[in-house]
């Protein structure tokens, strides 16, 4: 039998249900603020101290710092979700056949509860910081600087995003770059004198194909045009057009290559002009920055008799990309085991919650003991 985590599973499940009951769509600042208060109350009960409430651009983030010295380890998560208000009415949460379901349970309210319980189980929390943000699903526009500032100088960042399929930890993530390509032409009547126009839609089509060709499957680099719009009426030569581009790459070098190539694109249609907005949004989490922490996690799992897991590389991004991007060793996917992120079959395997709690507790204990950070409050 595996060694048990300190937390009582029934209490953990009740706490998860409390968070699920407070919906927190990222684009609703008031809903995120309400969620922050629920998370803050839960954390205060478990940790014995209230968090700092950090509001940036109207979005509420929560931070607990322990110890007077510099932070040794950052425990990172987010309490916002992709689910709009009312989703819980249509998809009520609950447990059946040892599976927990409900909007936001997998991504990532179970991970939030696990983070709080794992830190609460530590005899000495000095040197630990918990940061729970409220805009991760939007790309962390208001919290990125906060995340990087909290992570800087840490020995490790543990990200409570959900595990990969099969319960595997996430040891590498692609970097993300986001662009919007704006094309300007000249309007004209499509029937009377189309030759007087400069068709921005046609110019955009050529640019879109050129952008897509910048992908390199052999290197795992994808360049994907997504949203596309052009023109104003059906009988007018489009004077403007625009499209979005999503870029994913395993290395900073590939992000930089694609960025330079996109910015060098020029219209093939005479008279059209192009303007490109955006750029790298998240650096990659490269495998080298997770290797040592993953080895430690594997050793803990083996010694405690936990269900084995591997480390996998995934295309999706998280706030762990930011911590890795500034050189902090980062291990991701330490949260819930289950599946269906952002989908109606979102679910968590209840039996594996205690195992992952124990894993996080042991990882934190190791980092704490090695850091030997003095002090009781910060």
C-alpha positions as CSV (number, residue, x, y, z in Angstrom):
1,X,0.0,0.0,0.0
2,X,1.3,3.5,-0.8
3,X,2.1,5.9,2.0
4,X,-0.8,8.2,2.7
5,X,-0.8,12.0,2.4
6,X,-1.4,14.1,5.5
7,X,-4.8,15.5,4.2
8,X,-8.1,13.8,4.8
9,X,-9.6,12.9,1.3
10,X,-13.1,13.7,2.4
11,X,-12.0,17.2,3.5
12,X,-10.1,17.7,0.2
13,X,-13.2,16.7,-1.8
14,X,-15.4,19.0,0.2
15,X,-13.0,21.8,-0.5
16,X,-12.9,21.1,-4.2
17,X,-16.7,21.2,-4.3
18,X,-16.6,24.6,-2.5
19,X,-14.4,26.0,-5.3
20,X,-16.5,24.4,-8.0
21,X,-19.6,26.1,-6.6
22,X,-18.1,29.5,-7.3
23,X,-17.8,29.8,-11.0
24,X,-14.8,31.9,-12.2
25,X,-14.7,32.6,-16.0
26,X,-11.5,34.5,-16.8
27,X,-13.2,37.2,-18.8
28,X,-15.6,38.2,-15.9
29,X,-13.6,40.2,-13.4
30,X,-16.3,40.3,-10.8
31,X,-16.7,36.5,-11.0
32,X,-12.9,36.1,-10.6
33,X,-13.0,38.4,-7.6
34,X,-15.7,36.4,-6.0
35,X,-13.7,33.2,-6.6
36,X,-10.6,34.8,-5.1
37,X,-12.5,35.4,-1.9
38,X,-13.6,31.8,-1.7
39,X,-10.1,30.6,-2.3
40,X,-8.7,33.0,0.2
41,X,-11.1,31.8,2.9
42,X,-10.2,28.2,2.2
43,X,-6.5,29.0,2.3
44,X,-6.8,31.0,5.5
45,X,-8.6,28.0,7.2
46,X,-5.9,25.6,6.1
47,X,-2.8,27.8,6.5
48,X,-3.9,30.0,9.4
49,X,-3.1,33.2,7.6
50,X,-4.9,35.3,5.0
51,X,-3.3,35.8,1.6
52,X,-2.3,39.1,0.0
53,X,-5.0,40.1,-2.6
54,X,-3.2,41.5,-5.6
55,X,-5.5,43.2,-8.1
56,X,-3.9,44.1,-11.5
57,X,-6.1,45.4,-14.3
58,X,-9.1,44.5,-12.3
59,X,-8.1,40.8,-12.0
60,X,-7.6,39.3,-8.5
61,X,-4.5,37.2,-7.7
62,X,-3.7,35.6,-4.3
63,X,-0.3,35.2,-2.7
64,X,0.9,33.6,0.5
65,X,4.5,34.0,1.5
66,X,6.1,32.1,4.4
67,X,9.4,33.0,6.0
68,X,11.4,36.2,6.3
69,X,14.2,35.2,3.9
70,X,14.0,34.8,0.1
71,X,11.6,32.2,-1.3
72,X,13.0,28.8,-2.0
73,X,10.1,27.3,-3.8
74,X,7.1,28.6,-5.7
75,X,3.8,26.7,-5.7
76,X,1.9,28.0,-8.7
77,X,-1.7,27.7,-10.0
78,X,-4.8,29.6,-11.2
79,X,-8.3,29.8,-10.0
80,X,-9.9,31.1,-13.2
81,X,-11.5,28.8,-15.7
82,X,-12.8,28.8,-19.3
83,X,-16.4,28.0,-18.2
84,X,-19.0,30.8,-18.5
85,X,-21.4,31.6,-15.7
86,X,-24.3,29.0,-15.6
87,X,-22.2,26.1,-16.7
88,X,-22.6,24.4,-13.3
89,X,-26.4,24.5,-13.7
90,X,-26.1,22.6,-17.0
91,X,-23.2,20.3,-15.9
92,X,-23.5,19.9,-12.1
93,X,-20.5,18.7,-10.3
94,X,-20.4,15.5,-8.3
95,X,-18.7,12.1,-7.8
96,X,-19.9,8.9,-9.4
97,X,-17.9,5.6,-9.7
98,X,-14.9,7.3,-8.0
99,X,-14.8,10.0,-10.7
100,X,-15.2,13.7,-9.9
101,X,-16.9,15.7,-12.6
102,X,-17.8,19.4,-13.0
103,X,-16.7,22.5,-15.0
104,X,-13.2,23.5,-13.8
105,X,-12.5,20.4,-11.7
106,X,-9.6,19.2,-13.8
107,X,-8.3,22.6,-15.0
108,X,-7.6,23.4,-12.3
109,X,-9.6,23.8,-9.1
110,X,-8.5,20.4,-7.8
111,X,-4.9,21.5,-8.2
112,X,-5.6,24.7,-6.3
113,X,-7.0,22.7,-3.4
114,X,-4.1,20.3,-3.5
115,X,-1.6,23.1,-3.4
116,X,-3.2,24.6,-0.2
117,X,-3.5,21.2,1.5
118,X,0.1,20.2,0.6
119,X,1.6,23.4,2.0
120,X,-0.6,23.2,5.1
121,X,0.9,19.7,5.8
122,X,4.4,21.1,6.1
123,X,5.9,21.4,9.6
124,X,8.0,24.4,8.4
125,X,6.7,26.5,5.5
126,X,9.4,29.1,5.5
127,X,10.7,29.8,2.1
128,X,7.5,28.7,0.4
129,X,5.3,31.0,-1.7
130,X,1.9,30.1,-3.0
131,X,0.7,32.1,-6.0
132,X,-2.8,31.6,-7.4
133,X,-3.6,33.8,-10.3
134,X,-6.9,34.8,-11.9
135,X,-6.1,35.2,-15.6
136,X,-4.1,32.2,-16.8
137,X,-6.8,31.1,-19.3
138,X,-6.4,34.5,-21.0
139,X,-2.7,34.1,-21.4
140,X,-1.8,35.7,-18.0
141,X,-1.7,39.3,-19.3
142,X,-1.9,40.9,-15.9
143,X,0.0,38.2,-13.9
144,X,3.0,37.4,-16.0
145,X,5.3,40.0,-14.3
146,X,4.0,38.9,-10.9
147,X,4.8,35.2,-11.6
148,X,8.3,36.0,-12.9
149,X,9.0,38.3,-9.9
150,X,7.9,35.6,-7.4
151,X,9.8,32.8,-9.2
152,X,13.1,34.7,-9.6
153,X,15.7,33.2,-7.3
154,X,13.7,30.2,-6.4
155,X,15.2,26.7,-6.3
156,X,12.1,25.2,-7.9
157,X,8.6,26.0,-9.2
158,X,5.9,23.4,-8.8
159,X,3.0,24.0,-11.1
160,X,-0.4,22.4,-10.1
161,X,-1.8,22.3,-13.6
162,X,-3.5,18.9,-14.3
163,X,-1.4,15.9,-15.2
164,X,-1.0,14.8,-18.8
165,X,-3.0,11.9,-20.2
166,X,-2.3,8.8,-18.2
167,X,-1.2,10.8,-15.1
168,X,2.2,11.7,-16.5
169,X,4.0,14.8,-15.4
170,X,4.7,17.6,-17.9
171,X,8.4,18.0,-18.3
172,X,8.4,20.2,-21.4
173,X,6.0,22.6,-23.0
174,X,6.1,24.4,-26.2
175,X,6.5,28.2,-26.2
176,X,3.7,30.2,-27.7
177,X,3.8,33.3,-29.9
178,X,0.6,35.1,-30.9
179,X,0.3,37.5,-33.8
180,X,-2.3,39.6,-35.6
181,X,-1.6,40.5,-39.3
182,X,-3.3,43.6,-40.5
183,X,-3.5,44.2,-44.3
184,X,-4.6,47.5,-45.9
185,X,-5.7,47.9,-49.5
186,X,-8.0,50.3,-51.2
187,X,-11.8,50.0,-51.5
188,X,-13.7,50.2,-54.8
189,X,-17.0,49.1,-56.2
190,X,-16.8,45.4,-57.0
191,X,-19.0,45.7,-60.0
192,X,-18.4,49.1,-61.5
193,X,-14.6,49.5,-61.2
194,X,-12.9,46.7,-59.3
195,X,-9.7,47.5,-61.0
196,X,-9.5,50.7,-59.0
197,X,-9.3,48.8,-55.8
198,X,-6.5,47.0,-54.0
199,X,-8.0,43.8,-52.6
200,X,-6.8,43.4,-49.0
201,X,-8.4,40.0,-48.9
202,X,-6.3,38.7,-51.7
203,X,-3.2,40.2,-50.3
204,X,-4.0,38.6,-46.9
205,X,-4.5,35.3,-48.5
206,X,-1.0,35.3,-50.0
207,X,0.4,36.4,-46.6
208,X,-1.5,33.7,-44.8
209,X,-0.1,31.0,-47.0
210,X,3.4,32.4,-46.5
211,X,3.0,32.5,-42.8
212,X,1.7,28.9,-42.7
213,X,4.8,27.8,-44.7
214,X,7.0,28.9,-41.9
215,X,6.1,25.9,-39.8
216,X,8.7,23.1,-39.4
217,X,7.2,19.8,-38.5
218,X,10.6,18.2,-38.2
219,X,11.4,20.6,-35.4
220,X,7.9,20.5,-33.9
221,X,7.2,24.1,-34.9
222,X,3.6,24.9,-35.9
223,X,2.6,28.2,-37.5
224,X,-1.2,28.1,-37.7
225,X,-3.3,31.0,-39.1
226,X,-6.6,31.1,-37.2
227,X,-9.2,33.9,-37.1
228,X,-9.6,35.6,-40.5
229,X,-11.7,38.6,-41.6
230,X,-11.9,40.9,-44.6
231,X,-14.1,43.5,-46.2
232,X,-17.3,45.3,-45.2
233,X,-19.9,44.5,-47.8
234,X,-20.4,41.9,-50.5
235,X,-20.1,44.4,-53.4
236,X,-17.0,46.3,-52.2
237,X,-13.3,45.4,-52.8
238,X,-12.0,44.9,-49.3
239,X,-9.9,47.8,-48.1
240,X,-8.8,45.9,-45.0
241,X,-8.2,42.4,-43.9
242,X,-6.6,40.7,-40.9
243,X,-5.8,37.2,-39.6
244,X,-4.4,35.8,-36.4
245,X,-1.4,33.4,-36.2
246,X,-0.7,30.9,-33.4
247,X,2.9,29.7,-33.2
248,X,4.1,26.8,-31.0
249,X,7.8,25.9,-30.7
250,X,10.0,23.7,-28.5
251,X,12.9,26.2,-28.3
252,X,13.5,29.9,-28.0
253,X,15.6,29.8,-31.2
254,X,12.6,28.5,-33.2
255,X,10.4,31.2,-31.7
256,X,12.9,33.8,-32.8
257,X,13.3,32.4,-36.3
258,X,9.5,32.5,-36.9
259,X,9.2,35.9,-35.4
260,X,11.9,37.4,-37.7
261,X,10.4,35.6,-40.7
262,X,6.8,36.9,-40.0
263,X,8.0,40.4,-39.6
264,X,9.9,40.2,-43.0
265,X,6.7,39.2,-44.9
266,X,5.7,41.7,-47.6
267,X,2.5,41.8,-49.7
268,X,2.6,40.3,-53.2
269,X,-0.2,42.6,-54.3
270,X,0.9,46.1,-55.5
271,X,-0.5,48.9,-53.4
272,X,-1.2,46.7,-50.3
273,X,0.6,47.3,-47.0
274,X,1.0,45.0,-44.0
275,X,1.3,45.7,-40.2
276,X,2.1,42.9,-37.7
277,X,1.2,43.0,-34.0
278,X,2.2,40.6,-31.3
279,X,5.1,38.3,-30.7
280,X,6.3,35.6,-28.2
281,X,3.7,35.2,-25.5
282,X,5.2,32.4,-23.4
283,X,8.8,31.0,-23.7
284,X,9.1,27.2,-23.9
285,X,9.6,25.1,-20.8
286,X,12.6,23.2,-22.0
287,X,13.2,19.6,-20.7
288,X,16.6,20.5,-19.2
289,X,14.8,22.7,-16.6
290,X,12.6,19.9,-15.4
291,X,15.0,17.0,-15.5
292,X,16.3,17.1,-11.9
293,X,12.9,17.7,-10.4
294,X,11.3,15.0,-12.4
295,X,14.1,12.6,-11.2
296,X,13.3,13.5,-7.6
297,X,9.6,13.0,-8.2
298,X,10.2,9.6,-9.7
299,X,12.3,8.6,-6.8
300,X,9.7,9.7,-4.3
301,X,7.0,7.8,-6.2
302,X,9.0,4.6,-6.2
303,X,9.9,4.8,-2.5
304,X,6.3,5.6,-1.5
305,X,4.7,3.0,-3.7
306,X,2.8,5.4,-5.8
307,X,1.4,4.7,-9.2
308,X,4.3,5.0,-11.7
309,X,4.3,7.9,-14.2
310,X,6.5,9.2,-17.0
311,X,7.5,12.7,-18.0
312,X,6.0,13.9,-21.3
313,X,6.3,16.9,-23.6
314,X,3.1,18.7,-24.4
315,X,2.1,21.4,-26.9
316,X,-0.1,23.4,-24.6
317,X,1.3,26.2,-22.4
318,X,1.0,27.2,-18.8
319,X,2.4,29.7,-16.3
320,X,5.2,27.2,-15.9
321,X,6.5,28.5,-19.2
322,X,7.2,31.8,-17.5
323,X,9.1,30.4,-14.5
324,X,11.2,28.2,-16.8
325,X,11.7,31.1,-19.2
326,X,13.6,33.0,-16.5
327,X,15.7,29.9,-15.7
328,X,13.9,28.5,-12.7
329,X,13.8,24.7,-12.5
330,X,10.1,23.9,-13.1
331,X,8.0,20.7,-12.8
332,X,4.5,20.9,-14.3
333,X,1.4,18.7,-14.3
334,X,1.5,18.0,-10.5
335,X,-2.2,18.5,-10.1
336,X,-5.3,16.4,-10.8
337,X,-5.1,13.1,-12.8
338,X,-8.1,12.8,-15.1
339,X,-9.0,14.4,-18.4
340,X,-11.4,16.5,-20.5
341,X,-9.8,19.9,-19.9
342,X,-12.1,22.6,-21.3
343,X,-14.6,19.9,-22.4
344,X,-18.0,18.7,-21.1
345,X,-16.4,15.4,-20.0
346,X,-13.9,17.1,-17.7
347,X,-13.1,14.8,-14.8
348,X,-10.7,13.8,-12.0
349,X,-9.8,10.3,-10.8
350,X,-10.6,10.6,-7.0
351,X,-8.3,7.6,-6.0
352,X,-5.2,9.4,-7.3
353,X,-5.7,12.6,-5.4
354,X,-4.0,11.3,-2.2
355,X,-1.1,10.0,-4.2
356,X,-0.5,13.3,-5.9
357,X,-0.9,15.2,-2.6
358,X,1.8,13.0,-1.1
359,X,4.1,13.5,-4.0
360,X,3.8,17.3,-3.7
361,X,4.2,17.2,0.1
362,X,7.5,15.2,-0.3
363,X,8.8,17.4,-3.1
364,X,8.2,20.5,-0.9
365,X,9.8,18.9,2.1
366,X,12.9,18.1,0.1
367,X,13.2,21.6,-1.3
368,X,12.5,23.1,2.2
369,X,15.2,21.0,3.9
370,X,17.8,21.7,1.3
371,X,17.1,25.5,1.3
372,X,17.2,25.8,5.1
373,X,15.6,29.2,4.9
374,X,15.3,30.8,8.4
375,X,12.3,32.7,9.8
376,X,8.6,32.2,10.4
377,X,7.0,35.1,8.6
378,X,7.7,37.3,5.6
